[in-house]
């Protein structure tokens, strides 16, 4: 592979490809996929059971990913998911997997092929921003709650209402920032 192509692939977070024989449920892994899925590299290249691949998926995501894989394999559809993996050293990686099922002339699924990219760095950056947002919201809520108590002493009905509106808006911001960003689909 030309060095420039490898450089582009590395910059994109490209980890490797997979190819699953739907009849045997054996999946072949290329590139860094065996490493991030805690699969022996030689075995990964020659093919391992889908169940072995799933063992490398983070336990909290494993059932969801197994379900999505089964759904894609049985419907001859596309597979798209974001999930965590655990490597042999205990490192956690966020992965985006995109693939599709190829069919025979009768429409029956024969193999699922796709690629995976590493989202770990982007997720960490996003988590740091999310943590900062949460800390800011916490500080503002604490200040507003303290003000709310103080404004009661002033006897103004408008001030507590304004504070309640601000608290409501902070709740909306919080709900948007906590909302799930995990994307899964089978087409």
N, C-alpha and C positions, 0 to 999 in steps of 0.2 A: 504494500500500500504506500503511495507517495506520502512523504512527510507532511506536505501541506494539507492533504486530506485528513491524515491522522490528527493534525493540529486543530482543524475545524471540528472534527468529531469530538475531540477532548474538550474543546471550548463549549460545545453544545451540551455536554453532560452525557453523551452517548456511552452506554455501558456494554451493549451487545445485543444479539438477536436470539430468538428462540424459535424452535420448530417442533411442534407436537404432532406425532402420529396419532390420530384420533382412534384408530383401531386398537393399537397396543397401549395407548396412554403413556408413551415414552417421549420425553422432551429432550432435545439437544440444545445446549447452551453455548454461546460464543462470547468472546471478549472477557470482560470483567464480571459477567453475570454469575459464574460459579462462585467467585469470591464473595460477592455481596449477598448471595443466597446460602452461603456456608456449604457449598457442594464441592466435592473433590473436582479439580479442574479436568483431569483426564476422564473421569466418569461423566462430568457435565458435557464434555465435547462428544463423547460416544453415545450419550443418552442415559437419562435416569427416569424412574417413574415420576409421574406428575405429583404423587404424594411426597416424594423427596424434595421436589421444588417447593411445595407448600410448607414443608417443615422449616424452610428458610424465611418464610413470611412471618412477620411479627405476630405473636399469638393473638393480639387484640384485633388483627386484620385478617387472620387466616380463614375463618369461616366465611366471611364476606367475599374474599377473593376466590375461595373454592366454589362458592355459589355462582359468582359471575363467570368463572371459567366453565363450569358445567353448563350454564345457560348459553354461553357463546358456542360451545362445542355442540350442543344438542340442537341449536337453532341455525347453525351455519351462519352466524352473524359476526359482527365486529366486536372486539374486546377493547375496552378502554377503562383503565383504573389507576388510581394513585393509592399507594400503600407503603408500609414500612417493611424493611427486611432486617434480619440480624445476621451479621457476618460471624466468622469463627472467633474473632477477638472480642465479640460482644458489642461491636459498633452497630448503631442503628442508622439505616439509610432510608431516605424517602425516595420512592421510585415512581415514575410514570411509565405505564405499560400500554402500548398500542399495538393491536394486531387484528387479523381477520382470518376467518376460516375459508379455506379453498375447498370447493366441492367437485364431485365427479359429475359426469353429464346428467345424472339423474337428480342432482341437487343434494346428494348426501355428503356431509362433511368428511373430508379425507385428512386434512391437516390444518393446523392453526399455526400461522407464522406471524412474527412481530418483532418489535424492538423495545428496549427499555432505556430510559434516560434517568440520570441521577438528579433529583430535585433537592437534595439535602441542604446545600448551601443556600438556595433560595428560601427554603423553609425556615432555616435558622435566622436569616435576615428578616423574614416576615414575622417570626416569633419574637425577635428582639423589638420590632416595631409594635407588635401587639402588646408585649409586656409594658412598654413605655406608655402606650395608650391606656392600659388598665391602671397603671400607677397614677397617671394624670387624672383619670376619672375618679379614682379613690380619693385623691387629695381634694378635688373640687367638691365631691359629695360630702366629705367631712366638713369642709368649710361652709357649705350651704346648710348642713344640718345644724351647725353651731349658730349660724345667722338666723335660722328659722326660730330657734329658741329665743334669741335676743329680740327679734322683731315682734314677738308676742307682747313684750313689755311696752312697745311703742303704741300699741292699740290700733295699728293700721291694718285694715282687712286686705289691702292690696299687696303689701310686702310678702306675707306668707303665700299668697296666690302666685306671685311672680317666682318665688323660690320653688314652689311646687312645679310650675311650668318648666323651670330650668332642670329640676330633678327628672322630670318626665323626658325631656330632651336628652339628658345624659343616659337615661335608660335605653332610649332608642339607639343612640350611638353605641352603647355597650352591646346591645342585641346584634347590631350589624357587625361589630368587630368579632363577636364570639361565633357568629354563624358559620356553619360547616363550609370549608373550602375544598373538601374532598370531592373529586369528580369521578364517578363511575358510570359506565353505560355499556349496554350491549345492544347493538342495532341489528 
